[in-house]
């Protein structure tokens, strides 16, 4: 099986071309990829598949083998993968995910992509140095998120978590997120509060990703992200967007900001005319290789 290890700001996934390779037993393959072999500590496995609705389809699997809906950073890296590996010449793409149809714009630089050795240089093709993802409208309806509460929207709802009272805002991009504001994210016990919130199934029946937000300036935020079923990650694109949605709704930040996560900064914009969220930042290839997975297929 051929695979590529890629990183976007905040996430580290294994990417597999599932157009030119036949793959079976995907949950076990995802567990193998993430925990038993070459990708210990990765956020999971991403398959690039054909689509009859868009240019490509993305399937994303968590380290425990379950299939996820959509991750903004993984999505941007898919766009980079298909361009850098010459599966397409298009610089504007539509990628199908379980969370919906996602639109991406690629910013190209000349030469071969760093991390990919290639002799057959194609003049004018270049590589995707920066990727902007339009992940659509944030959904605040508690029936869509879903949140077990009789509220039209879940914005700054007071919730007691262990010894602290948080005011949460819940948002859905196809996968649920909630954001809450703290004075200093660096000093926060993210595991303690993230794990407790994730398992508050009386509030979030399907569990939730948790974004802790510090407002440095109106145009600059810091976050730390607790991902359901995984633990603290070095970042999350949709978590960054959730932080901005919560900040704008509560008049704490502007619609165009930089969000700092452990993995690096993302540029986030909530477009007032279209009501869509845009995230922009680089992704890079760590390495490419092949492994024998016949024993689990």
C-alpha positions in Angstrom: 0.0 0.0 0.0 1.3 3.4 -1.0 0.8 6.2 1.5 1.7 9.8 2.2 2.2 11.4 5.6 1.0 15.0 5.5 0.7 17.8 8.0 -1.6 20.8 7.9 -1.3 23.5 10.6 -2.6 21.5 13.6 -3.2 18.0 12.2 -1.1 15.1 11.1 -2.8 12.4 8.9 -1.9 9.5 6.7 -3.2 10.0 3.1 -4.0 7.1 0.8 -4.9 7.2 -2.9 -8.0 5.0 -2.9 -8.6 5.7 -6.6 -5.7 3.6 -7.9 -5.6 1.1 -5.0 -8.3 -1.3 -3.9 -8.7 -1.2 -0.1 -10.7 -3.4 2.2 -11.3 -3.7 6.0 -11.0 0.0 6.4 -11.6 0.2 10.2 -8.8 -2.3 10.9 -6.5 -0.5 8.4 -7.2 2.8 10.2 -6.3 1.3 13.5 -3.2 -0.3 12.1 -2.1 3.0 10.4 -2.6 5.1 13.5 -1.5 3.0 16.4 0.4 -0.1 15.4 3.0 0.9 12.8 4.4 4.0 11.2 2.0 6.7 12.3 1.8 6.5 16.0 0.3 9.8 17.3 -1.3 10.7 14.0 -4.9 12.0 13.9 -6.0 9.2 11.6 -6.3 8.1 8.0 -7.7 9.9 5.0 -8.7 8.2 1.8 -8.9 10.1 -1.5 -11.8 8.4 -3.5 -13.6 9.1 -6.8 -16.8 11.1 -6.6 -19.8 11.4 -8.9 -20.8 14.7 -7.1 -17.5 16.6 -6.9 -13.9 16.3 -8.1 -13.0 13.9 -5.4 -14.4 12.3 -2.3 -12.7 12.3 1.1 -13.2 9.6 3.7 -11.7 10.2 7.1 -11.1 7.5 9.8 -10.2 8.1 13.4 -7.5 6.2 15.2 -10.1 3.9 16.7 -11.3 2.9 13.2 -14.5 4.9 13.3 -15.4 7.1 10.3 -15.4 10.8 10.8 -17.4 13.5 9.0 -15.0 16.2 8.1 -11.9 18.0 9.3 -10.9 21.3 7.8 -7.1 20.7 8.0 -7.5 17.2 6.5 -9.6 18.7 3.8 -7.0 21.2 2.8 -4.3 18.5 2.7 -6.5 16.4 0.4 -6.6 19.4 -2.1 -2.8 19.6 -1.9 -2.4 15.9 -2.3 -4.5 15.6 -5.5 -2.8 18.6 -7.1 0.8 17.8 -6.1 0.3 14.1 -7.1 -1.1 15.3 -10.5 -4.5 13.7 -10.0 -5.9 17.1 -11.2 -4.7 20.3 -12.8 -7.6 22.3 -11.3 -6.8 25.0 -8.7 -10.4 25.3 -7.6 -11.9 22.0 -6.3 -15.1 20.6 -4.9 -14.6 17.7 -2.5 -17.3 15.5 -1.2 -17.3 14.7 2.5 -19.8 13.2 5.0 -20.2 16.8 6.2 -21.2 18.1 2.8 -19.7 19.4 -0.4 -16.6 21.5 0.3 -15.0 24.2 -2.0 -11.3 24.8 -2.0 -8.9 27.2 -3.7 -5.2 26.4 -4.3 -2.4 28.9 -4.4 0.4 27.5 -6.6 4.1 28.0 -6.6 6.6 26.8 -9.2 8.8 23.7 -8.8 8.3 20.4 -7.2 6.6 20.2 -3.8 8.9 19.8 -0.8 8.9 16.3 0.4 8.2 14.7 -3.0 11.1 13.6 -5.1 10.3 13.6 -8.7 12.3 13.6 -11.9 9.4 14.3 -14.4 9.1 18.0 -13.7 5.9 19.3 -15.4 6.5 22.9 -16.4 3.8 25.2 -15.2 2.2 22.7 -12.8 4.0 23.6 -9.7 2.6 22.7 -6.2 0.0 23.9 -3.8 1.8 26.1 -1.3 -1.3 27.4 0.4 -4.9 26.2 0.5 -8.1 28.0 1.2 -11.1 26.0 2.3 -14.7 27.2 2.2 -16.4 25.0 4.8 -19.8 26.5 4.4 -22.2 28.1 6.9 -21.8 27.4 10.6 -25.0 25.6 11.9 -26.2 26.8 15.3 -29.6 25.1 15.4 -29.6 22.7 18.4 -31.6 20.2 16.4 -28.8 20.0 13.8 -25.8 20.0 16.1 -27.4 18.1 18.0 -27.6 19.4 21.6 -30.1 18.0 24.1 -31.6 21.3 25.0 -34.8 23.1 24.2 -33.1 26.1 22.7 -33.2 27.5 19.1 -29.4 28.2 19.3 -26.8 27.1 21.8 -24.8 30.4 22.3 -23.0 31.2 25.6 -25.1 28.7 27.5 -23.8 28.3 31.1 -22.6 24.8 31.9 -21.0 23.6 35.1 -18.0 21.3 34.4 -16.3 19.9 37.4 -15.3 23.0 39.5 -15.8 25.6 36.8 -18.7 27.3 35.1 -18.2 27.7 31.3 -20.3 29.6 28.9 -20.5 27.4 25.8 -21.4 28.0 22.2 -22.1 24.9 20.1 -21.6 24.9 16.3 -21.8 22.1 13.7 -19.8 21.6 10.4 -21.1 18.1 10.0 -19.1 17.3 13.1 -20.1 19.0 16.4 -17.9 21.5 18.1 -18.3 23.7 21.1 -16.3 26.7 22.1 -15.7 28.4 25.5 -13.6 31.3 26.5 -10.8 31.2 29.1 -8.3 33.9 30.2 -5.2 31.8 29.5 -5.3 28.7 27.3 -1.6 27.8 28.1 -2.4 27.3 31.8 -5.6 25.4 31.3 -5.9 21.7 32.2 -7.3 20.8 28.7 -7.5 17.1 29.4 -9.5 17.5 32.6 -12.2 19.8 31.2 -12.1 18.5 27.6 -12.7 14.9 28.6 -15.5 15.9 31.0 -17.3 17.9 28.3 -16.8 15.2 25.7 -18.6 12.7 28.0 -21.5 14.9 29.0 -23.8 12.8 26.8 -26.8 14.3 28.5 -25.9 17.5 26.8 -24.1 16.3 23.7 -25.6 12.9 22.8 -23.1 12.3 20.0 -20.2 13.7 22.0 -18.4 16.8 20.9 -15.1 18.4 20.0 -14.1 21.1 22.4 -12.3 24.4 21.6 -10.9 26.5 24.4 -10.4 30.1 23.3 -8.3 33.0 24.5 -8.9 36.4 23.0 -5.5 38.2 22.7 -6.8 41.0 20.4 -9.9 41.4 18.2 -7.9 40.1 15.3 -5.8 37.5 17.1 -7.0 34.4 19.1 -5.3 31.4 20.7 -7.0 28.0 21.0 -6.4 24.6 22.3 -8.4 21.7 21.0 -9.8 18.6 22.6 -10.9 16.1 19.9 -13.6 13.6 20.8 -12.2 10.0 20.9 -8.6 11.2 20.4 -7.7 13.7 23.1 -5.8 17.0 22.8 -4.6 17.7 19.3 -2.0 20.2 18.2 -4.8 22.0 16.3 -8.0 21.8 14.3 -9.2 23.9 11.4 -12.9 23.6 12.2 -12.1 24.3 15.8 -10.5 27.6 14.7 -13.6 28.4 12.8 -15.8 27.5 15.8 -13.8 29.9 17.9 -14.3 32.8 15.5 -18.1 32.1 15.2 -18.4 32.2 19.0 -16.2 35.3 19.2 -18.2 37.2 16.5 -21.6 36.2 17.9 -20.5 37.5 21.3 -18.8 40.7 19.9 -15.3 39.5 21.1 -13.5 39.4 17.8 -13.6 40.6 14.2 -14.8 38.5 11.2 -11.3 38.2 9.8 -8.7 37.0 12.3 -5.6 34.9 12.9 -6.1 31.9 15.1 -3.0 30.5 16.8 -3.0 26.8 17.7 -0.1 24.6 18.9 0.5 23.5 15.3 0.7 27.0 13.9 -1.6 29.9 12.8 -4.6 29.7 10.4 -6.2 32.7 8.7 -10.0 32.6 9.3 -12.7 34.7 7.8 -16.4 34.6 8.3 -17.8 36.3 5.1 -20.7 38.6 6.0 -22.3 38.4 2.5 -22.2 34.6 2.0 -22.2 33.6 5.7 -19.5 31.1 4.8 -16.3 30.4 6.8 -12.9 30.3 5.1 -9.7 28.9 6.5 -6.4 29.4 4.8 -3.0 28.0 5.6 -0.2 25.7 4.3 0.1 22.0 4.3 3.2 20.0 3.7 4.3 16.4 2.9 6.3 14.7 5.6 7.2 11.6 3.7 6.0 9.0 1.2 6.5 5.2 1.4 4.9 1.8 0.9 4.0 -0.9 3.5 2.7 -4.4 3.3 -0.8 -4.6 4.7 -1.9 -7.9 3.2 -2.2 -9.5 6.7 -5.1 -7.2 7.6 -6.8 -6.8 4.2 
